[in-house]
Amino acid sequence: MTKSTLPLLDSSLYPQIWQQQKFTNPQALLLAMLTADITADADAFTKQLLKNDTYQDWINSSIFGRYLQRNFTAFSQQTEDSFNADMPLLFRQELMRHAQYLPLEQVLFFAGDMPKGVRQIKVLSTTVNPSTAIINAQKLSAKSTINNPTMIINQIVITGKQVLGFPIRHNKRTSERLRNEVLILDFQDLRLVNEMNIKGKKRSNIEESILLRSYELR
């Protein structure tokens, strides 16, 4: 069965106007959001996405909803249920039948440290909404027990033609609509190409530290 390639979303989303400034690519917009003294607003960017014809093509072509994603993630991470040991593979094979190739140069984001074993299981949950990634990173940082924790944001550029994934369809009437997720299901190589320390806003007596990591996925 021949798999289709999703159209490039970023080419129709950018240039993007934010805070009366024009940004020609998602990396520049993310950096501006990280350094601005403004609270990230996932809803504003989601409204832009939902008005975008290419994004509508993405989510309307997908059979993969949030409920299915949660169950697949749970199956993928289970290690103790030996009786159902084959279920993650069977589940994955079925989903792969419907997965599509992600377009070259598409940028995706995710918050926090790279999950352990992601290069082996080749499953990674990402978002096309930079505000969502920032909010998730702030939540992870707030949960940290380390003094002056570092907020970690990751941006991934698709550089290979064999990266398979799913745009995830969310219920528009719940807060999950702000996730704007793309679940990556298969790839050949994930490479860290740059790491940048950014001076963030000062909150109370804590100097916020931000680590921006850039990856290539092929």
Salt bridges, closest charged atoms under 4 A:
ASP43 OD2 - LYS47 NZ 3.34
ASP43 OD1 - ARG177 NH2 3.32
GLU94 OE2 - ARG97 NH1 2.52
GLU94 OE2 - HIS98 NE2 3.75
ASP113 OD1 - ARG213 NH1 2.98
GLU176 OE2 - ARG66 NE 3.51
GLU176 OE2 - ARG70 NH1 3.12
GLU181 OE1 - ARG66 NH1 3.23
GLU181 OE1 - HIS170 NE2 3.00
GLU181 OE2 - ARG179 NH1 3.85
ASP186 OD1 - ARG92 NH2 3.89
ASP189 OD2 - ARG191 NH2 2.96
ASP189 OD2 - ARG218 NH1 3.74
GLU195 OE2 - ARG213 NE 2.91
GLU208 OE2 - ARG203 NE 3.32
GLU216 OE1 - ARG218 NH2 3.29
